[in-house]
Amino acid sequence: MSGPEISKEKINEMKLNQVITLLNRLIADSGVPRNIRRSAFEALKMLNDKSLSPGVRAANAVSILDEISQDPNMPSYARTTIWNIIALLSSIKD
């Protein structure tokens, strides 16, 4: 027998919480350029907008993060973190 099914909403919520944790780490990292931390904060604000569905919030955050992932001044570890965040957000569907 398999365990209880986890709802799609619960899975999306778990992914959003993981992304929020990663974004907060980036925002707090003084080794990351200020413009990148500012964009990460904007993405975080999008994710916390409860008036939108999880899929729309994730898509809005991806568009912000995708743009800054091309920044040549970004440290490589921060770029990897942003790519991981984008991958997580891309898997969130309504």
C-alpha positions in Angstrom: 0.0 0.0 0.0 1.2 3.5 -0.8 1.0 6.4 1.6 -1.5 9.2 1.5 -1.5 11.3 -1.6 -0.1 14.8 -1.3 -2.2 17.4 -3.0 -0.8 19.6 -5.8 -1.5 22.7 -3.7 0.6 21.2 -0.9 3.5 20.4 -3.3 3.3 23.9 -4.8 3.4 25.4 -1.3 6.5 23.3 -0.3 8.3 24.4 -3.5 7.4 28.0 -2.9 8.7 27.8 0.7 12.0 26.3 -0.6 12.3 29.1 -3.2 11.6 31.8 -0.6 14.3 30.4 1.6 16.8 30.4 -1.2 15.9 33.9 -2.3 16.2 35.2 1.3 19.8 33.7 1.4 20.7 35.5 -1.8 19.2 38.8 -0.5 21.2 38.5 2.7 24.5 37.7 0.9 26.7 40.8 0.8 28.9 39.0 -1.9 26.0 39.3 -4.4 25.8 42.6 -6.2 23.1 45.0 -5.0 21.2 45.1 -8.3 20.9 41.3 -8.2 19.8 41.3 -4.5 17.2 43.9 -5.4 15.8 41.8 -8.3 15.7 38.8 -5.9 13.7 40.9 -3.5 11.3 41.9 -6.3 10.9 38.2 -7.1 10.2 37.5 -3.5 7.5 40.1 -3.4 5.9 38.5 -6.4 5.9 35.1 -4.7 4.3 36.6 -1.6 1.4 38.2 -3.5 -1.5 36.0 -2.3 -4.0 37.7 -4.7 -2.5 35.7 -7.6 -2.5 31.9 -8.1 0.8 30.0 -7.3 1.4 29.4 -11.0 1.1 33.1 -11.9 3.3 34.1 -9.0 5.9 31.6 -10.0 5.8 32.8 -13.7 6.2 36.4 -12.6 9.2 35.6 -10.4 10.8 33.5 -13.2 10.6 36.4 -15.6 12.5 38.7 -13.1 15.1 36.0 -12.2 15.7 34.9 -15.8 16.6 38.5 -16.7 19.2 38.8 -13.9 20.6 35.4 -14.5 22.4 36.8 -17.5 24.2 39.5 -15.4 28.0 39.1 -16.0 28.8 40.5 -12.5 27.0 37.7 -10.7 29.1 35.3 -8.8 28.9 31.7 -10.2 27.4 30.3 -7.0 24.6 32.9 -7.1 23.9 32.1 -10.7 23.6 28.4 -9.9 21.2 29.2 -7.0 19.1 31.3 -9.4 19.0 28.5 -12.0 17.9 26.1 -9.2 15.2 28.6 -8.2 14.0 29.0 -11.8 13.8 25.2 -12.2 11.7 24.9 -9.0 9.4 27.7 -10.0 9.0 26.3 -13.5 7.6 23.1 -12.0 4.8 25.0 -10.2 1.5 24.7 -12.2 -2.0 25.7 -11.3 
